[in-house]
């Protein structure tokens, strides 16, 4: 067991098993275990784990343990697991205060959150959390298409996704949304791209992070694939979908494909880098049609994990 970049090994320290790639150097702190929703059909992350909130005193003990060892080295903290905002606001504020007083160099505290939870949370609570030093929220949009959101049992409508994004931005948070490329399979790529762009355009999040969907054992969509009820999108379809998504976006976000599962390394600021990113996709699409080796390499990527 290690603690982010710090290599902390203490039997009693409890930290989240999953975190965004951008939090690789962060101190990892767990305030809940598992996922209070745990129904998304593509997700296998917390299957079999009973959701629970940790005792605030226990979390504060973890903070003081980390402070003893690494007080001056901690610049960023990631709070897990999948939806820390279900924690009572005042308790979370207490934890945030402890983090900021324990780590004098602390610049950023981030957490995963569900859109539905943000949409339901009073605006004053969101402001309190932001003021206490929670700076960035990572939220799974996955798709903006209404039908697909229902099918994957995301538990939020496009309207709730938009409401959550606007509320979080209004409270001051940096807002980071994840899009799951290929989640509509071979059949629904176009509605997925258009619906997603539509929701993103209404939110204009600070970050749009794309992941390529790779069915995971222990998830409903994996079973559906095995039984022939879901046809995963081909590499070419995923690239066409990404291209359409980019073309449809009218945002000022950073667009990042910061995950090993992705087929093309796209990193840019919108709208200025849009055409450059589209050009890169076009080159790869051309390569796929003409180069068997490239096609094989792309297919190999589909065996990498996406979570
Ligand atoms: S994707 Fe997120 S919200 Fe959905 S089940 Fe997995 S952890 Fe929970």
Boltz pocket constraint, residues with backbone or C-beta under 6 A from the ligand:
constraints:
  - pocket:
      binder: B
      contacts: [[A, 35], [A, 36], [A, 37], [A, 38], [A, 39], [A, 40], [A, 43], [A, 44], [A, 45], [A, 46], [A, 82], [A, 114], [A, 140], [A, 153], [A, 154]]
      max_distance: 6.0
